[in-house]
């Protein structure tokens, strides 16, 4: 049973690994372009393991920004993972402490989305399934980022060929995966507007967390699904 669940996880994560490969290669190319060595970019992919945060990090590294500001900026971009961790807590209560460590380390956006969907569908959320899903994404991410660093000179300017649009399109696809959920439209709209305003007045990467905070606030204020449905009246019993 465990082997079957692991294979199921591998199959589920394979498509994500293929889809994320261009981001990993792009990161590797940009990292080398910003002065990082192959060893440094590989270590960053293996330890930070967060595409958007890695992109922000290499831009700041190249501009001689103070270390505390780099850490704060990466935290701002990745703050959503704190919310992810809280959201999946009910699904990992039966995991051991060591399993939880690897669970939260491998927790990326598609992993979170798939885990929530699996839990809501009533399917078993086991660590062996989760590990299979995560490993098939993590290992190629590290290797392809190294490959991107090696072959980065052949890519040229990523913006010139439109590769910079891949990351926004990727996140948009994840968001639209939840479009059938209650209150999706107002929450997504408020998040997008707040993020755009924050980007204009505060700047990147803070607009990511501020937009998310606006959406979370609205979601907390809106009534829960089904809360407004009238309760059925008690029918008189026959004597």
C-alpha positions in Angstrom: 0.0 0.0 0.0 2.8 2.4 0.9 4.6 1.7 -2.4 1.4 2.3 -4.4 0.9 5.6 -2.6 4.5 6.7 -3.2 4.1 5.9 -6.9 0.8 7.8 -7.0 2.6 10.8 -5.5 5.4 10.5 -8.1 2.9 10.5 -10.9 1.0 13.5 -9.5 4.1 15.5 -9.0 5.7 14.7 -12.4 3.6 17.1 -14.3 4.5 19.8 -11.8 8.2 19.0 -12.2 7.9 19.3 -16.0 6.0 22.6 -15.7 8.5 24.1 -13.2 11.6 23.1 -15.1 11.7 26.3 -17.2 11.6 28.4 -13.9 14.5 26.4 -12.5 16.6 26.8 -15.7 15.7 30.6 -15.8 16.8 30.9 -12.2 20.1 29.2 -12.9 20.8 31.5 -15.9 19.9 34.6 -14.0 22.0 33.6 -11.0 25.1 33.2 -13.1 24.3 36.4 -14.9 24.2 38.1 -11.5 27.6 36.8 -10.5 26.8 33.6 -8.5 28.9 30.5 -9.0 27.4 27.1 -9.9 27.9 25.9 -6.4 26.2 28.9 -4.9 23.1 28.7 -7.1 22.8 25.0 -6.5 23.1 25.4 -2.8 20.4 28.2 -2.9 18.0 26.0 -4.9 18.6 23.1 -2.5 18.1 25.1 0.7 15.8 28.0 -0.1 13.7 25.9 -2.6 11.3 28.7 -3.5 11.3 30.0 -7.0 9.9 33.5 -6.4 12.1 34.1 -3.4 15.2 32.9 -5.3 14.5 35.3 -8.1 14.2 38.2 -5.6 17.3 37.1 -3.8 19.6 37.1 -6.8 18.4 40.5 -7.9 19.2 41.9 -4.5 22.5 40.1 -4.3 23.6 41.7 -7.5 22.8 45.2 -6.2 24.9 44.9 -3.0 21.9 45.2 -0.8 22.4 44.7 3.0 21.9 41.1 4.2 19.1 41.9 6.6 17.1 43.5 3.8 17.6 40.5 1.6 16.3 38.2 4.3 13.3 40.5 5.0 12.5 40.6 1.3 12.6 36.9 0.9 10.5 36.5 4.0 7.9 38.9 2.6 7.6 36.9 -0.7 7.5 33.6 1.1 5.2 34.6 4.0 2.3 32.8 2.4 4.0 29.6 3.3 3.2 30.4 7.0 -0.5 30.4 6.0 0.0 27.3 3.9 1.4 25.5 7.0 -1.5 26.5 9.1 -4.0 25.4 6.5 -2.6 21.9 6.2 -2.1 21.4 9.9 -5.3 19.2 10.2 -4.0 16.9 7.5 -0.5 16.3 9.1 -1.5 15.8 12.7 -0.7 12.1 12.5 2.8 12.7 11.0 5.9 12.3 13.2 8.0 15.3 14.1 10.6 14.3 11.5 7.9 13.7 8.9 6.5 17.2 9.6 10.0 18.7 9.1 10.2 17.3 5.6 6.6 18.1 4.9 7.1 21.8 5.6 10.4 21.9 3.8 8.9 20.5 0.6 5.8 22.6 0.9 5.5 24.7 -2.3 2.5 26.1 -4.0 1.4 23.1 -6.1 2.1 20.8 -3.2 -0.2 22.8 -1.0 -2.9 23.0 -3.6 -2.9 19.3 -4.3 -2.8 18.4 -0.6 -5.8 20.6 0.2 -7.8 19.2 -2.8 -6.9 15.6 -1.8 -8.0 16.2 1.8 -11.3 17.9 0.8 -12.0 14.9 -1.5 -11.7 12.6 1.4 -8.6 10.8 0.1 -6.0 9.7 2.6 -3.1 12.2 3.1 -0.2 10.0 4.0 3.4 11.0 4.3 4.6 8.5 1.8 2.3 10.0 -0.8 3.4 13.5 0.1 7.0 12.5 -0.1 6.6 11.0 -3.5 4.8 14.1 -4.8 7.5 16.4 -3.3 10.7 14.5 -4.2 9.8 14.4 -7.9 9.5 18.2 -7.9 12.5 19.0 -5.6 15.2 16.9 -7.2 14.6 18.1 -10.8 14.4 21.7 -9.5 17.9 21.5 -8.1 19.4 19.7 -11.1 17.7 21.9 -13.7 18.7 25.1 -12.0 22.3 23.8 -12.2 21.8 23.0 -15.8 20.4 26.5 -16.4 23.5 27.9 -14.9 25.7 25.8 -17.1 23.8 26.7 -20.3 22.7 30.2 -19.3 24.8 31.9 -21.9 22.8 30.2 -24.7 19.5 31.7 -23.3 20.6 35.3 -23.6 18.3 38.0 -22.2 15.3 36.1 -20.7 13.0 39.1 -21.0 13.8 39.5 -24.7 12.2 36.1 -25.4 9.4 36.5 -22.9 10.6 34.0 -20.2 9.9 36.5 -17.5 6.2 35.9 -18.0 6.4 32.3 -17.0 6.4 32.9 -13.2 3.3 35.1 -13.2 1.5 32.7 -15.5 2.4 29.8 -13.2 1.0 31.4 -10.1 -2.2 32.5 -12.0 -2.8 28.9 -13.0 -2.6 27.8 -9.3 -5.0 30.6 -8.2 -7.5 29.7 -10.9 -7.4 26.1 -9.7 -9.5 27.3 -6.8 -12.0 29.3 -8.9 -15.0 27.1 -8.0 -14.7 27.7 -4.2 -17.1 30.0 -2.4 -16.1 33.7 -2.2 -13.3 33.2 -4.8 -14.1 36.2 -6.9 -14.3 38.9 -4.2 -11.2 37.6 -2.4 -9.1 37.3 -5.6 -10.3 40.7 -6.8 -9.4 42.4 -3.5 -6.0 40.7 -3.3 -5.2 41.7 -6.9 -6.2 45.4 -6.4 -4.4 45.6 -3.0 -1.3 44.0 -4.5 -1.3 46.5 -7.5 -1.7 49.5 -5.2 1.1 48.2 -2.8 3.4 47.6 -5.8 2.9 51.2 -6.9 3.3 52.9 -3.5 5.5 50.4 -1.6 7.2 48.4 -4.2 8.4 44.8 -4.7 8.4 42.3 -3.0 6.2 43.7 -0.3 3.1 43.9 -2.6 2.9 40.0 -2.5 2.3 39.8 1.3 0.2 43.0 1.4 -2.1 41.7 -1.4 -2.3 38.3 0.4 -3.1 40.1 3.7 -6.0 42.0 2.1 -7.5 38.9 0.6 -7.2 37.0 3.9 -8.8 39.9 5.8 -11.8 39.9 3.4 -12.1 36.1 3.6 -12.2 36.3 7.4 -14.9 39.0 7.3 -17.1 37.2 4.7 -19.7 34.6 6.1 -18.7 31.0 6.0 -20.1 28.9 3.1 -23.6 27.9 4.0 -23.8 30.2 7.0 -26.6 32.3 5.4 -28.7 29.3 4.3 -32.0 29.3 6.3 -32.4 26.3 8.6 -35.3 24.0 7.7 -38.4 24.5 9.8 -39.3 21.7 12.0 -42.2 19.8 10.5 -45.1 18.8 12.9 -44.9 15.2 14.0 -48.0 13.0 13.6 -49.6 12.0 16.9 
